[in-house]
Every structure is written in C-alpha cells, then in structure tokens.
Amino acid sequence: MQCQHSMYLSERKIIFYYLYSLLVQILQTAIGFSLKEIAGL
C-alpha cells in the first residue's frame, strides 16, 4: 500500500513538473513575441 502511494505521488510530481515546464515555455514564447513586437515598433 505504502509503495503504491509513493509511486502515485512521484507520478503526480512528474505531471506537475511537466505542466510547469510547459507553462514556462509558453510564457517565454509570449514574452519573446511581445519583445519582438515592441522592438518592431
């Protein structure tokens, strides 16, 4: 039981890490795009 529980927690951790890195990537892309727009003006 304990083993399954810790495995579940690690799986959730991986999912959260994946979502976080995806969010960071989107933010970086958005910031880079807006900076290009500002530089273009």
C-alpha positions, -999 to +999 in steps of 0.1 A: +000+000+000+027+024+010+047+016-021+018+023-044+011+056-026+046+069-030+046+058-067+014+078-072+029+108-055+060+106-078+038+103-108+019+134-098+052+152-092+063+143-128+029+156-142+032+188-122+068+193-133+057+187-170+029+212-167+052+237-150+079+235-177+052+237-204+038+269-188+073+284-186+079+276-222+046+293-232+055+323-211+090+326-226+075+324-261+049+350-253+075+374-237+098+369-267+070+376-291+059+408-273+095+419-271+099+415-309+066+434-314+079+463-292+113+462-309+095+463-343+077+495-333 
